[in-house]
Amino acid sequence: LPTDRESLSTAATAQSTTADAAPEGLLQNMTFANLYQLLLNLVDDREMYESYHQQEVAFRVPLTKLRGSQFFDVVKVKKGSRKSEKKGKDGGKKYEYFIAATFEAATNLGSSIHTRHDLVSCRIHPSLLDPHFEVAAAELRALSRTDRAEGQRITDNGGKKVKDTYFVPCHWVASLNLSADQLFGNESPLSKKTPVERLVDLKNPILVLEQPEHIS
């Protein structure tokens, strides 16, 4: 990983293990402020982004969903997608649930209070969504054409369960969601956006949330 400490700002220097010495699979405990600064640097530097993405660096950070900002869809499973297959539960399925939302610092879980309203778009890992819906994603997709009312009922019920379970203040283990080509490629819808704009795109979320740690 990069050795330029200044380019990592406080995001690297605040960690007990420095980012430039990060081994594969490293889990870094971070405040939201430090993670946000690191992500700003990553989405503006392809080489640095690729280094973190390839080594599958994960972050443990306190988050809470920003009210009203979310995106739902049923999408095709991308062939060879590490994010879909990571938990080994995809079973060769062709479609999966996609829920993304804008998250901010969960200040009651130890994050510092911000003078700015920093936001990050995050996707909930599809394996966490499946148990909250009555049918598989492919079946819901079919219902949208044959019985829209039933499909909407299932969507509404599942969405409420997801909201009640995951859209609450908690610590999340998160990792980078997009490949370098998806972020920096010439055909990427993000390529013309500013770093701040890249961090809040709900259709192309920068992080995937993989494991919640709820606070009792």
Secondary structure as UniProt FT lines:
FT   HELIX           5..8
FT   HELIX           10..13
FT   HELIX           19..21
FT   TURN            24..25
FT   STRAND          27..29
FT   HELIX           32..42
FT   TURN            43..44
FT   HELIX           46..54
FT   TURN            55..56
FT   STRAND          58..76
FT   TURN            79..80
FT   HELIX           82..85
FT   TURN            86..87
FT   TURN            91..92
FT   STRAND          95..105
FT   HELIX           107..109
FT   STRAND          120..124
FT   HELIX           126..129
FT   HELIX           130..132
FT   HELIX           137..146
FT   HELIX           148..166
FT   STRAND          170..176
FT   HELIX           180..184
FT   TURN            186..187
FT   TURN            189..192
FT   HELIX           195..198
FT   TURN            199..200
FT   STRAND          207..214
//
